[in-house]
């Protein structure tokens, strides 16, 4: 209920100020389970991605969003609850299996599950290698997978920017459902999981028109942070 209250309040404001657009909403089923597999460019994706859909989109978010204290923690919990986020532990190992079970439960209840295969926001606006959790969910649930590509949200609200820029129209493109029925029953085969994930990422690359990078976004972030720190250090030949 709270999801629809937030959407009813924010929706008209976002339409008026940012004039968001959407293509291919007819590709999202009006009932039954479905996986929306999307690129992740910006914090603004949470607002504009599901805006034009008549169904609730449930996403999986790190549990840290729901454990903060004080006023900031209260409003963070309120926001992520309002945009349909279910808290999960993303520390890996058994936590990953718990996240998978949560995703399967959402789908078995007949809901739409929104997932970002890159695992984190793009550090530079490019599309990065997908993690195979989305493939396991697709094969185990046998729910249709719809590519979900955000457009212009990186330019509108890049990492570190607290408020979105005005004058940039965010958009979303929903591709046609991908058919992975030929792989049903093979969810424990790592090569199959990689093939399914790569097919999803290729569809996202075509929809979003992003440059693809064959590495994980989290690794790219670490490399960029190291390079930034190294650039700040004075070189030995410039020291007195």
Buried (B, 14 or more C-beta within 10 A) or exposed (E): EEBEEBBEEBBEEBEEEBEBBBBBEEBBBEEEBBBBBBBBBBBBBBBBBBBBBEBBBBBBBBBEBBEEEEEEBEEBBEBBBBBBBBBBBBEEEEEBEBBBEBBBEBBEEEBBBBBBBBBBBBBBBBBBBBBBBBBBBBBBBEBBBBBBBBBBBBBBBBBEEEEBEEEBEBBBBBBEBBEBEEBEEBBEBEEBBBBBBBBBBBBBBBBBEBEBBEEBBBEBBEEEEEEEEEEEEEEEEEEE
